[in-house]
Each structure stands twice: as structure tokens, then as C-alpha cells.
């Protein structure tokens, strides 16, 4: 009788905890400038250069800043990218598979979007002009 009760209790706990999952993600973000001017790109961007060229259609790229955050679902995080740029991230639910991202420069919101990230596959956010002719900002977002 006691064995049956213990087995039942263990089974009930297993069912309860099978529905409670903690999802966590380490997210890296890189602030990049993209230029129409031909020239060498920053060597640190080599793993992402083909993706940047395909998506942004620019000629050269320079790393401006980077940061990372550890997020659990549900949860929020912030990545300071340098130069007053920051990426605010939120995972709404553990099963949503979506991260809401807000890119800010100071108090100004540059972009709000939803991202469906796969580990190791970069997402690229195209941004505003840097103030230099033929050059724009972009953010690369990658989860590990």
C-alpha cells in the first residue's frame, strides 16, 4: 500500500513538473556600421559577413560595439551596445519561441520587432544612417 502511494505521488510530481519548463538563452548582439564604400571589413565580423552582404547589400562592415544577456522565459534583458545604443529584449512565454526586441539610441526607439532565433543563426536588424554618407547602423543578434 505504501509503495503504491509513493509511486502515485512520484507520478503526480512528474506530470506536474513536465509542464513547468525553464527556457534560458544567452543572446549576443553586435552593433555594426555598414558602408557602400568598397574596402576591407572588420575581421571580427568574418562569420557574419556573407549574411550582412546578402541582407543589407553593402560593401564593407565595421564592428562598433557588442554585448550579451542571459534571458529566462518569461523574462526581460538589456544589452548595451555602445555609443548610446541598446537592445531591450523580452521573452513573453516559455513556449512562444519568440523574442520581442526594441533597439534604442538614447531615448529614441529605432526599431521594434519580433525575432525567432535559432542557436548560431544570426538575425540582422537594419538601422538608420550613421551621419556619414553611404553608411548605416545594423545589429546582429545571435543566440547560443
LINSUL-V955671 format. One record per pair of residues at least 4 apart in sequence whose C-alpha atoms are under 8 Angstrom apart, sorted by the first residue. I is the first residue (numbers start at 1). J is the second residue. D is the distance in whole Angstrom. If there is no record, write none. Layout:
BEGIN
i:I j:J d:D
i:I j:J d:D
END
This chain:
BEGIN
i:1 j:5 d:6
i:2 j:6 d:6
i:3 j:7 d:6
i:4 j:8 d:6
i:5 j:9 d:6
i:6 j:10 d:6
i:7 j:11 d:6
i:8 j:12 d:6
i:9 j:13 d:6
i:10 j:14 d:6
i:11 j:15 d:6
i:12 j:16 d:6
i:13 j:17 d:6
i:14 j:18 d:6
i:15 j:19 d:7
i:16 j:20 d:7
i:17 j:21 d:7
i:21 j:94 d:7
i:22 j:72 d:7
i:22 j:73 d:6
i:22 j:94 d:7
i:23 j:72 d:5
i:23 j:73 d:5
i:23 j:94 d:6
i:24 j:70 d:7
i:24 j:71 d:5
i:24 j:72 d:4
i:24 j:73 d:6
i:25 j:70 d:6
i:25 j:71 d:5
i:25 j:72 d:6
i:25 j:143 d:6
i:25 j:144 d:7
i:26 j:68 d:7
i:26 j:69 d:6
i:26 j:70 d:4
i:26 j:71 d:6
i:26 j:143 d:6
i:26 j:144 d:6
i:27 j:68 d:5
i:27 j:69 d:5
i:27 j:70 d:6
i:27 j:71 d:8
i:27 j:141 d:7
i:27 j:142 d:6
i:27 j:143 d:4
i:27 j:144 d:6
i:28 j:66 d:7
i:28 j:67 d:6
i:28 j:68 d:4
i:28 j:69 d:7
i:28 j:141 d:6
i:28 j:142 d:5
i:28 j:143 d:6
i:28 j:144 d:8
i:29 j:66 d:6
i:29 j:67 d:6
i:29 j:68 d:6
i:29 j:79 d:7
i:29 j:81 d:7
i:29 j:87 d:8
i:29 j:139 d:7
i:29 j:140 d:5
i:29 j:141 d:5
i:29 j:142 d:6
i:30 j:63 d:7
i:30 j:64 d:8
i:30 j:65 d:6
i:30 j:66 d:4
i:30 j:67 d:7
i:30 j:81 d:7
i:30 j:139 d:5
i:30 j:140 d:5
i:30 j:141 d:7
i:31 j:63 d:6
i:31 j:64 d:5
i:31 j:65 d:5
i:31 j:66 d:6
i:31 j:81 d:6
i:31 j:82 d:8
i:31 j:137 d:7
i:31 j:138 d:6
i:31 j:139 d:5
i:31 j:140 d:7
i:32 j:61 d:7
i:32 j:62 d:5
i:32 j:63 d:5
i:32 j:64 d:5
i:32 j:65 d:7
i:32 j:137 d:6
i:32 j:138 d:5
i:32 j:139 d:6
i:32 j:140 d:8
i:33 j:61 d:6
i:33 j:62 d:5
i:33 j:63 d:7
i:33 j:64 d:7
i:33 j:130 d:8
i:33 j:135 d:7
i:33 j:136 d:6
i:33 j:137 d:5
i:33 j:138 d:6
i:34 j:56 d:8
i:34 j:58 d:6
i:34 j:59 d:7
i:34 j:60 d:6
i:34 j:61 d:5
i:34 j:62 d:7
i:34 j:135 d:5
i:34 j:136 d:5
i:34 j:137 d:6
i:34 j:138 d:7
i:35 j:58 d:6
i:35 j:59 d:6
i:35 j:60 d:5
i:35 j:61 d:6
i:35 j:134 d:6
i:35 j:135 d:4
i:35 j:136 d:7
i:36 j:58 d:5
i:36 j:59 d:5
i:36 j:60 d:7
i:36 j:134 d:5
i:36 j:135 d:6
i:37 j:58 d:8
i:37 j:59 d:6
i:37 j:60 d:7
i:37 j:134 d:7
i:38 j:59 d:5
i:38 j:60 d:6
i:39 j:59 d:7
i:39 j:60 d:6
i:40 j:60 d:6
i:40 j:61 d:8
i:41 j:45 d:7
i:41 j:46 d:8
i:41 j:49 d:8
i:41 j:60 d:5
i:41 j:61 d:5
i:41 j:62 d:6
i:42 j:46 d:7
i:42 j:61 d:6
i:42 j:62 d:5
i:42 j:63 d:6
i:44 j:63 d:7
i:45 j:49 d:6
i:45 j:61 d:8
i:45 j:62 d:8
i:45 j:63 d:7
i:46 j:50 d:8
i:48 j:52 d:6
i:48 j:122 d:7
i:49 j:53 d:6
i:49 j:61 d:8
i:50 j:54 d:6
i:51 j:55 d:6
i:51 j:122 d:8
i:52 j:56 d:6
i:52 j:57 d:7
i:52 j:58 d:8
i:52 j:124 d:7
i:53 j:57 d:5
i:53 j:58 d:6
i:53 j:59 d:7
i:55 j:124 d:8
i:56 j:126 d:7
i:64 j:81 d:8
i:64 j:82 d:7
i:65 j:81 d:5
i:65 j:82 d:5
i:65 j:83 d:8
i:66 j:80 d:7
i:66 j:81 d:5
i:66 j:82 d:7
i:67 j:79 d:6
i:67 j:80 d:6
i:67 j:81 d:6
i:68 j:79 d:6
i:69 j:77 d:6
i:69 j:78 d:7
i:69 j:79 d:6
i:70 j:77 d:7
i:71 j:75 d:6
i:71 j:76 d:7
i:71 j:77 d:6
i:71 j:90 d:8
i:71 j:91 d:8
i:72 j:76 d:8
i:72 j:91 d:7
i:73 j:91 d:5
i:73 j:92 d:7
i:73 j:93 d:6
i:73 j:94 d:5
i:74 j:90 d:8
i:74 j:91 d:5
i:74 j:92 d:5
i:74 j:93 d:5
i:74 j:94 d:6
i:75 j:90 d:6
i:75 j:91 d:5
i:75 j:92 d:7
i:76 j:88 d:8
i:76 j:89 d:6
i:76 j:90 d:4
i:76 j:91 d:6
i:77 j:88 d:6
i:77 j:89 d:5
i:77 j:90 d:6
i:78 j:86 d:7
i:78 j:87 d:6
i:78 j:88 d:5
i:78 j:89 d:6
i:79 j:86 d:6
i:79 j:87 d:5
i:79 j:88 d:7
i:80 j:84 d:8
i:80 j:85 d:6
i:80 j:86 d:5
i:80 j:87 d:7
i:81 j:85 d:5
i:81 j:86 d:5
i:81 j:87 d:7
i:82 j:86 d:7
i:84 j:105 d:5
i:84 j:106 d:5
i:85 j:103 d:7
i:85 j:104 d:6
i:85 j:105 d:4
i:85 j:106 d:6
i:86 j:103 d:6
i:86 j:104 d:5
i:86 j:105 d:6
i:86 j:106 d:8
i:87 j:101 d:7
i:87 j:102 d:6
i:87 j:103 d:5
i:87 j:104 d:6
i:88 j:101 d:6
i:88 j:102 d:5
i:88 j:103 d:6
i:88 j:104 d:8
i:89 j:99 d:7
i:89 j:100 d:6
i:89 j:101 d:5
i:89 j:102 d:7
i:90 j:99 d:6
i:90 j:100 d:5
i:90 j:101 d:7
i:91 j:96 d:8
i:91 j:98 d:6
i:91 j:99 d:5
i:91 j:100 d:6
i:92 j:96 d:7
i:92 j:98 d:8
i:92 j:99 d:7
i:92 j:100 d:8
i:93 j:97 d:8
i:97 j:116 d:6
i:97 j:117 d:8
i:98 j:114 d:6
i:98 j:115 d:6
i:98 j:116 d:5
i:98 j:117 d:7
i:99 j:114 d:6
i:99 j:115 d:5
i:99 j:116 d:6
i:99 j:117 d:8
i:100 j:112 d:7
i:100 j:113 d:6
i:100 j:114 d:4
i:100 j:115 d:6
i:101 j:111 d:8
i:101 j:112 d:6
i:101 j:113 d:5
i:101 j:114 d:6
i:101 j:115 d:7
i:102 j:109 d:7
i:102 j:110 d:8
i:102 j:111 d:6
i:102 j:112 d:4
i:102 j:113 d:7
i:103 j:109 d:6
i:103 j:110 d:5
i:103 j:111 d:5
i:103 j:112 d:6
i:104 j:108 d:6
i:104 j:109 d:4
i:104 j:110 d:5
i:104 j:111 d:7
i:105 j:109 d:7
i:105 j:110 d:7
i:110 j:127 d:7
i:110 j:128 d:7
i:111 j:127 d:8
i:115 j:123 d:8
i:117 j:121 d:7
i:117 j:122 d:8
i:117 j:123 d:7
i:117 j:142 d:7
i:117 j:143 d:7
i:118 j:142 d:8
i:118 j:143 d:7
i:119 j:142 d:7
i:119 j:143 d:5
i:119 j:144 d:5
i:120 j:142 d:6
i:120 j:143 d:6
i:120 j:144 d:6
i:121 j:142 d:6
i:121 j:143 d:7
i:122 j:140 d:6
i:122 j:141 d:6
i:122 j:142 d:5
i:122 j:143 d:8
i:123 j:140 d:6
i:123 j:141 d:5
i:123 j:142 d:6
i:124 j:138 d:7
i:124 j:139 d:6
i:124 j:140 d:5
i:124 j:141 d:6
i:125 j:138 d:5
i:125 j:139 d:5
i:125 j:140 d:6
i:125 j:141 d:8
i:126 j:136 d:8
i:126 j:137 d:7
i:126 j:138 d:5
i:126 j:139 d:7
i:127 j:136 d:6
i:127 j:137 d:5
i:127 j:138 d:5
i:127 j:139 d:8
i:128 j:136 d:5
i:128 j:137 d:6
i:128 j:138 d:8
i:129 j:133 d:8
i:129 j:134 d:8
i:129 j:135 d:6
i:129 j:136 d:4
i:129 j:137 d:6
i:130 j:135 d:6
i:130 j:136 d:5
i:130 j:137 d:6
i:131 j:135 d:7
END
